[in-house]
Amino acid sequence: MNKRYYTTGLLSIALLFSLGDAVGQEQPSLRKRAEQQYERYEYAHAIDLYSKLADSKKPRTADFERLASSYMYLKNYELAENWYARAVQAKDHEAISLWHYAEVLKQNGKYAEAKEQYKKYAAQSGNSAGIELAIAGCDSAQLWMANPTSHRIVNEKEVNTSLNEFGLFPTSSGAAVYAGEPLTVFGKRSGMTGQAYLKIYSTERLSQEVSLTKPVMMLDVFNESAYHVGPISTNMAGDVLYITRTYPGSDTETHKELGHRAKRHNLELKIYTRQGDSWAEEDFAYNNVKEYSLGHASLSLDGQTLYYASNMPGGYGGVDIWYSELQADGSWGAPQNAGSEVNSAGDEMFPTILGEELYYSSNGFAGMGGLDIFCAYGAKSSFSGRHNLQFPINSAGDDFSYYVSEDNEEGIYGYLSSNRVGGVGGDDIYSFGFVKPKIQIRLEGLVYDKKTGDLIPGAGVTLYTAERQIVSRKVGGADGSFGFDLNKDTYYRVLANKEGYHADSVSIAGVNPLRDTVIQVALYLEPVFTVGDKFVLENIYYDFDKHNIRKDAAVILDELVRTMRDNPTLRIELSSHTDSRGSDSYNMKLSQRRADSAVEYLISRGIARDRLVAKGYGESRLVNKCSNGVACTIAEHQANRRTEVEVLEY
């Protein structure tokens, strides 16, 4: 697996500096410039250029593939899915695109679809390595998402920003420390992310709660390093710090990537001991930045064993969990591997040892996608009972840095880090609680064909939070029914979709009932498989006299994008209609601009231009009596201002 994919991984915050030749003086072509940006990992710039190539008269499949992978590396999995879906329809697509498409589908919680792409990849490439594990993960994930545990996951928005925050570690003082990207850049930026380098922050924990507040960057000596600093852990007393950082020196590892020589600044572990008002710095004895990375340390409660992650030689795969034992003279013993129960041929990282429970993240065992959090019991190299913590602790994204801060009769509380969909930024810090609710709130619903009124069996039904984070996902029953358990005082949105239909969704406001409660809903899917069928896109609004796509309209159009993506033979006319107020000619021109804007939005999301027709009808197709000079209510005029879809081919 490409290590650039894991922005939170042990190897990913090791820095890459290209040593390749300088670009010549001749003005490069659009495609050449796109390739240069892509190979420099400047994915945002590459997207701008490849988008122009993808919308040309003769686009190349490779342009779709580069667009898709750029969105994947930037963790915009929805758009990555759109472009991979288009790329793999072409006969000359690369086999690896099927694998990447499957990975992106997993990130979007579509495990049944991902499973099919894994199979296609194995058939086309002849390479079955990892397929069995990937498919096993898809099967498990579908079961876990249909039957989630009772953990409640809360994004800690007081500390999370639009950038990356992760690795929260509670301290003995009642505060906590974590790694984060500063919003304000002082000095150098990371060439890969374009953001400031990671620093260590502290935050307060509200008493008797896990909620976090008042984050502040620490002003200590360890934050003065030139590159990334973090994550961090401490001993019980809080006077010894174990900090991972990117090695800032010049004597680094050199390797080849994408045909270019590059310098990799590996990770090292630094130990800081409190001395009065300052910290004394010490190198961990087994750092070796010219050959491997080492970091993500966690100290056992008795202070005798230090666990960490490293890709040093002698392990089971990429990155493994290792440990060292404290010697009589106060030094740390030679690294020992934690064993095959913990480690795999993939990557294991972010260990947390709590008594006889080792929590860590891995992509080498069956899981939901990216890094999953696992638990094993024991110590040193004698662990057993490894198990996946399932959904919603794990998600289709990267989940890591799991820490239990309280475990009592009332419940279990703690923290984890994740880049799951619905977060504030990239990697976010989440708190979790496991408390059995005293009152049950149940959502029950039915899925109908909007045209015939018949129940639709086997529709996919997904429950989302307000931030579009997946709460649960399942397949509806043969009778069109579905059901979910809800938390009190929580806003939800439930969406149903099926091939051959345009999806429907409904919002559920938060409730706090005094007794067990059942909320009932109905979802109506528009059929799109009959030429001539028409339906209105509800709640598409434009500002007065404007044609630009508002954010609320983009949400509705995104549903149409998904319908087009999931039905690749579908071709539509997207039309815009006005009411009768204003001149006929002006309304015709305004409606055409609005239809053009909507179509351009769909094209920017990966839908081919030749599948779309934009048509403005102005006031020529009113749905009621409200023609020129007829007195009508605001609601009657609103009924005429609509965006409509007509099926041209299926």
N, C-alpha and C positions, 0 to 999 in steps of 0.2 A: 504494500500500500504506500502511496506517495506521502512522504512525511509532511509535505507542505499542507496537506489536508487537515492535519491536526494542529490548529493554531495554539492549543493549550498543551500540546504534547511536550515531552522532554526534549525532543530533538528540534522542535519547531521554533523555540525561542533562542536556539543557537543561530547566530547570524550568518548569512551568506553574502559574500562580497565577490562580484564578478571580476575576473582577471583577464577577460577576453579583449579582443582587438577593438579599437575605437571605430566608430561609424565613419565611412568615407564622406567626402564633401558633396558627392552627387546627391541630388534630392531624391529620397526613396519614394517608391510608389505607395499608395494607400495600403495595399496588402503587406508590403515589406514593413511599413511603419507599424501595422497591427502586430505582425510577427515579432518585431523587436520589443514592443511593449509587453507582449505576452511572455517572451523569454526572459524578460527582466522582472517578471512577477508584478508588473504594473497593470493589474487586471482591470481596474476602473477605466484607465485610458484605453486598454485593449478593447473593452466592451464598446466604447464609443466608435471605434474604427471598424470593428467587425460587424457592428449593427448596420453600418452603411453598406458593407460588402454583402451582408445577408439580404438586404432589400434591393439589390441590383437585379438586372434582367436575367443574368445567368449566375446565380449564387453557387458557391461550391459547398459541398457537404462539410468539408474541413472548416469552413467559416462557421457553420452551425455548431460543430463540435468544439471549436475554440471558444465561441460565445458561451456555450453550455458550461464548459469547464471553468471559464473565468467566473461565471456566476456561482459555480460550486465552490471555488476557492474563496470567494467573498461571502459564502454561506447564505446566498440568496437562493434557497433551494426551490422555491416556487418557480422562478424564472429559469433556473437550471433545468428543471423538469420540462418546462415548455420547449426549450431548445433541444434537449436530448430527444424528446418525443418526435420532433421534426427531423432531427439528424438520422435517427435509426430507421426512418421510413425510406431513406435513400438506399439504393442498392450498393453504393460504394462506401458506406460508412465503415469506420474502423471497428473491429470486434470489441476492442476495449471500451468503446462507447456504450456497449450494452451493459458492461459491468458498472461503469460510472452511472448510467441511467438507473440501474437497479439500486445503487447506493443512494442516489438522490431520492428515489421513490421511498426508500426506507426512512430517509430524513423527514419526508412528508407524511409518514405514518401509513403508507400504502404497501403493506407487506405482501398481500396476495399478488399485486402487480409486479413488485420487485422479484418475487419468486420466479415468475414467468421470464423475466429478463435475464436472471441468472442462468436459467436453463438454456435460453437462446445463446447466451455468451458461450457456454460450454459446448454447444453444438456447433457454433460457427468457428470458434477458436481452436477446438480440440483440446483445450486446457481445462481440466476439471479440478485443478488445485483450489482449494478453499470453497468450492461450490457446495459441498455437503454441509460444511459449517454454516455458510451463509443461508442456505435453505432451512436448516434447523432453527436458525435465529428467527427467520420469517415466521415459521410455524409457531414458535414459542411466543413471539411478540403479538401475533393475532389473538392468541389465547389470553395473554396478560392484559391487552388493551380492552378486550371484551369483559374482563373480570378484574378490574384494578383493585389494588390494596386500598385500605382506608386512610393512607397518608394524605395529608393536605399540604400542598406545596405552595409557598408564598414568595413572590419576588420581592426582595428587600430593596425597594425603590429609593430608600433614603441614601443608600450607598452606591447603587448601580447607576451608571451613566450610559451614554450612547457608545462608549468604548468598552474595554474589557476589565472586569473585576472578577477575581477568583481566589480560591485557596484560603477561605476564612478559617482562622484558628483562634478559639477563645483562650484568654489568658487568665491567670490566677487572680488578677485584680478586678475581674468582672467586665473587662473590656474585650476587644478582639483585634487581631491584626490580619491583613490580607494584602494581596498584590493587585495593583490597578494601574491603568494608563492615565496619566494626567491629562485633563482637558486642555490645559494651557501648556504650550511647548516652550521650554527653555533650553536652547541649545539644539542638540542633534535630534533627528527623527529616525525612526526605523525605516529602512528602505523598502521593506516588505509591506508594512501596514500603513506607512505614511504618518504614523502617530508617534507621540513621545514614548520613550522607553519606560517599561514597567518600574514602579517604585512601591515601597511599602507604606501602607496606610494603617491608621488605627481608627477604631470606632467604638462607641459606647453601646452596651447592651442594656435595654430597659429592664428594670428589676422584675423578677418573676416572669419574664417573657424572653422570647428569642429575638424579638424585633431589634433592629439596629438603627442607630441614629448618630448624627454629628461626626461624619468621617473627616479625617484630616491627614494630610501627608506628614509622615514623621520626619523630623529634621536631624536625625542621627547620622553618624558617619557612614553606615552601610548604604544609605541612599545616595551617596556621592559617586557611586560607580558610573562609568561612562555609558554602559548599556543596560540590559534588563536586570532588575533585582526582584527576586521572589520566585516561588512562594516562600513562606516562613513558618517555622514551628518553634516551640520553646520547651524547656524542661518544666517540671511542676512549679518550681519557685519563680520562674519567669526571669531568672538572671543569666540564663544561657540561651542564645538564639542560634538556630540552625537555618541558614539562609542560602537559597539557591540563587546563583547569579550567572550571567553570561560573562565568560572570561574576557577581560578588556585588553589583554596584551596583544602583541604582534606575532608571537611564535605560536601559530595556530595550525590546525589540521588543514591540509589542502586536498581537494578531491575534484572529480569531474561531475558536472550535471548539465544536461541538455547540450552536451558537446563543448562546454566551456570549462576551463579551470576556475575553481572558486575556493575561497578561504572560508572555512567553517569555524566560527567562534563557539566552541562547545561550552557546556555548562559545568560549573564547579560548585562545590559545597563549601561555604565559609561558616566558621563557628565564632560567635561573638560572646565574650564573657563580661558581665558587668563589673566595672572597676570605678567605684564612686559615681560620678556623674557622666562617665563615658564608657565606651566599649572597647575591649581589647580584641583585636582580630587575629584569627588563626585559620590556616588552611587545613581542611580535612586531609589526612595523610594519604588517601588513595585517589585524590584528584589526578587526572592525567589528560589535560586538555588537548594534547597533540594526537590522542588516539580515541577518546570517547568522552561522553557526557556523564555526569553524576550529579544527582540532586534529589529534591522532593523528600527530605528527611523527616522521620517520625521517631521519637524516643519512647521506649517502653515506660510504663508507670514507675517501675523501680529504678529507672535510669541506667540499666545495665546493658540494654541492647538498642542499637540504632539501626532502623530500617531505612532504606533509600532505594531509588530507581537508577538504573544505569544500563547502557548498552556496551559495557566492557566485555571483552572476550570471555568465553567459557559459559555463557548462558544458554537458554533454551531457544531464544529467538532474537527479536529486535531489542527491546528494552525489557529488563527483568527486575523483579524485586530482590534485593540483596540485603544483608545485614552484617554488622560488626559488633563484637562484644567488648565491653569495657574491661581493660586489663588492670592488674594490681597497681601498676605504675601510673594509672590515669590515662594511658593511651588507648586508642581503638585498635582492636585486632583486625587481621586481614579479612577482606570481604568474603562472605559465604553466601551461596545462592539459597533462596528460600524454598526451592524445590519445585517439582513438577505439578504438585497439587495446586500451587499458586500460579506458577509461570507457564507460558505456552510458547508456541512458535510466533505469536504476535507480539504486541507491546503490553507490558504491565507497568503502571506508574501511579503516582499520588497515593502512597500507602499511608494509612492511619492505624496505629496499633492502640487498642483500648482494652486493657486486660488481656484476655485470651482470644479476643476478636480482632482479626486483621481485615480492615476494609481497604479496598484498592480498586483501581479501574483497569479494564483490559478490553482489547479488541480481538483477543485470541480464542475466546470461548463463545458459544452460542449466545447471542444477545440481540438487542433491539436496533443496533446501529451505532457507528462511531465507538466511543468508549462507554462501556457499561460498568456500573459499580457492583462489585462482588464482595462477599464475606467468606472468610475461612477461619477455622478454630484451631488454636495451638500456639506454637512459638517457634522462632528460629527456622529450622528446616523441617519441622514436624507439624504440618498442618493437615487438616482433614475437613470434610463437610463443605467444600466450596459450593456456593450457590449464588445465583443472580438475584438481586434485590427487587427485580421486576418493575412493573409500571404502577404508579407514576414516579417512583424514585428514579428509575431509568426512563429514558425517552429515545426518540429516534436520533437525537443529537449526541454530543459528547457530554457525559455525566461523570463527575469526578470530585475529589476533595470532600469526601463524606466524613462528617464528624458528629457524634452523638454527644450533646452537651448535658442532657438530663434524661434519666431513665427511672421512672418511679411507678407507683400504682396507678396514677392518673393517666400516664401515657409516656411516649418517647418523643423527645424534641432534639433538634439539631440543625445542621447546615449541610448544604452541598453546593457545588458549582455546576453550571450547565450552559450550553449555547442553544438550548431547545427553542423551538419556534414560540414566539409570544413574549420574548424577553425585552428588556429595555435597550440593551446593546448587543455586543457579541457574546462573550462569556459573562454571565451574571451570577450573583450570589443569591441563593434561595434558602429560606428556613423551611423546616418541615415539622409536622406534628402528627402523631398517630394517636388519635382519641376516638373511641367508638361513640358515635352520636346517640344522644338520648331520644331524639325524635327523628323519625325517618321521613324524608321528603323524596317522593318518587315521581319521576317524569315518565309518562306513558303516552305513546303516540301511534298513529297509523300513517302510511304513505299511500297516496292515491295518484292515479293518472288524471291530470287536470281536465283532459278533454273528454274522457269516457266516464270518469267517476269510479272506475274499477280500482280495487286494491292492487298494489304492486308488490309482489313477493321478492325477497332477496335484495332489496336496495341497500347500499352502503349508508350507514347513519353515523355521523360524528358529532360528539358533544364538545364544544369549545368554550373557553373562558372569554372574557371581554377582550383579552389581548391575543385571541386566536390561538391560544395554547390548547392542544388536544387533551381533553379530560378522559374520554373513552371513545372507542371506535368499534363498531360491530356490524354484522350483517343482519338486516331485518328478517323476521320470520316469514314462513310461507303464507301467512295470512296478512302480511304487510305491517305487522306490529313491531314495536321496539320499546325498550325501557331503560332508564338510567336512574341511579341514586344521585341526589343532589345534596350540596352543603347549604346551610342557611345563609342568608344575607349575601348571596353570590349571584352575579349576573352570568347568564349562559346564553349560548347560541347553538341551536341544533340544526344540522344540515343533512339532507338526504340527496343522494345522487345515484344514477344508474345509466349505463350506456344506452344511448338512444333517447335520452331525456335531458332537459335543462334542469339543473338542480333547484331546489327550494330550501329556504331556511326560515327560522323563526326565532325571535328573542324571548328569553324567559327572565323576567325581573327577579331580583333577589327577594326571598320571603323568609319570615321568621315565625312559623306557626307554633301554636301551643300544643298541638297534637299531631300525630302521624297524618301526612297530607299527600294526596295524589294530584299532580298537575297533568292535564290532558291536552295534547296538541295534535294537529293534523297538518301534513305536508303534501303539497300538490305539485307534481313534476310535469313540466310541459313536454309533450312528445316532439321530437325533432326529426323523425324518420320518414315523414310524408311530405313530398314536394307540394308547396303551396300553403303548408301550415304556417300560421302567424301567431306571435305572442308579444306582449308588451313587456319591456324591461321596466319593472316597477322602480320608482324612486330615483330615476335619473333626472337630476336637476342641473340647470345652468344658471349662472348669475344673469341678471337682467341685461339683455342686449349683448351677451357674451357667448362665445362658443368653446372656450377652454374647458378641459375636463377637471371638475372639482374633485376633491378627495373622496367625498361621499359617493360621487358617480363612479369613480375608479373602482371602488369596492364592488359595485354591481357589475361593472364591465369585466372585472376579474373573474366573476362567476361565468360570464359568457366565454371568456378565454378558456376556462377549464372545460366547458362544454365542447368548444371547437377542438381543443387538444385531445379530449377523450373520445371524440368522434371524428377521426381524421378524414372521412369521406364527405363530411358536411360542408356545404357551401351556402352562404346566406347573403341576403340583402339586409343591410342595417339602415333603417330609415329614421329620419327626424321629422316631427310634425309640430306646427305652432298653432296657437289659437288665431282668431280672426282679427284681433286688434293690430293695428298697423297696416301699411299698404300690402297688397298681394305680392308685389314684386320684391319688396323688402323681406317679407316673411319667407319667400321662396329662397332667397339668397342666404338668409340667416340659417334656415333649416339645413341647407346644403353644407354650410360651414360646420355646423354641429355634427352632421353625419360624417363628414370628412374627418373631423377631430376624433370621433369615436372609433372610426376605422383605423386611423393612424395609431391610436392607443393600442388596439388589438395587434397591429403589426409589430409595434415595439415590444410586445410580450411574446413574440415568436410565431404568430399566425401568418401564414403565407398570404401575400396581397391578392393572389389570384383566387382565393377562397372567399373574398369579401367584395361586396358592392355597396358603395355609399350613395344614398339617395335622399335628397331633401324634397319633401312634398309641400312645405309651407302650410297653408290653410286649405289645401285642395282636398283633403280627406278627413273632414271633421267627423266626429263620432256622434254628434248631437246637433241640435237646431241652431247652435250659436254662430251663425254666419254674420257677415257684415251688417251692422245696424241693429242686430237683435240683442235686446237686453238680457244678460245672463249673470248668474252668480259667479263668484270667484271659483267655486268648486267645479262649476260647469265648464268654465274656460280651462281650468287645470286639466280636465279629462282630455282635452284636445292636445295639450302640450305633452307629447309622449315620444318615447324612442321604441321603435318596433323592429322585430326580427321576422323575416320571412325565409322559409327553407326553399332554396333554389335547387339543390341537389343533395342526395344522401346515398 
